[in-house]
Amino acid sequence: MTQEDIFSPFFATMFLTILVWVYMYIRRINFIVNRKLTPKELTPIALAQLSPPAVSNPSDNLKNLFEIPIIFYVLVFYLFITKQVDSIYINSAWIFFGFRTLHSLVHCTFNLIMLRFYLYLISAIALWFMTIRAALMYFNS
């Protein structure tokens, strides 16, 4: 295990964001073209009101990927810079990524809300574990 190993789940999470972004635009552009929407209907508020869940959910998920994962990205850099990366952080980072991926799959497809919530919760717990562990190490040093 090396300090750089923490960047595998880091880049995997970024790649997930790229995939959701592409999927969102595929869904959105198909919707706009098939419905022949006018420029007036393409304002953010109008488009949000017109879009069915199959179009709006990927957009909502992309927004989610710029919320909690930001803490993950910053924490990864902190752990790397302070040379604290160990197998516990790496495994936790993979758990975070894995459950964020499952969360995105559910959100962008059949969107069963309680399942999505539990997937989100597990990923968040992995991240909060990493954060609290790093903070304890910082304050105890």
Long-range contacts (C-beta under 8 A, 24 or more apart in sequence): 1-85, 1-86, 1-87, 1-90, 2-85, 3-80, 3-83, 3-85, 4-80, 5-85, 5-90, 6-76, 6-79, 6-80, 6-85, 6-89, 6-90, 6-93, 7-76, 7-80, 8-90, 8-94, 9-76, 9-90, 9-93, 9-94, 9-96, 9-97, 10-72, 10-73, 10-76, 10-93, 12-97, 13-69, 13-72, 13-73, 13-96, 13-97, 13-100, 16-65, 16-97, 16-100, 16-101, 16-104, 17-62, 17-65, 17-66, 17-69, 19-104, 20-58, 20-61, 20-62, 20-65, 20-104, 20-108, 21-62, 23-58, 23-108, 24-58, 24-59, 24-61, 24-62, 24-108, 27-54, 27-55, 27-58, 28-55, 28-58, 28-59, 31-55, 53-111, 57-107, 57-108, 57-111, 58-107, 58-108, 60-107, 61-103, 61-104, 61-107, 61-108, 64-103, 64-104, 64-107, 65-100, 65-104, 68-123, 68-124, 68-127, 69-100, 71-127, 71-131, 72-96, 72-127, 72-130, 75-127, 75-130, 75-131, 75-134, 78-134, 79-130, 79-134, 84-134, 84-137, 88-133, 89-130, 89-133, 89-134, 92-126, 92-127, 92-129, 92-130, 93-126, 93-130, 95-122, 95-123, 95-126, 96-123, 96-126, 96-127, 96-130, 97-123, 98-123, 99-123, 99-126
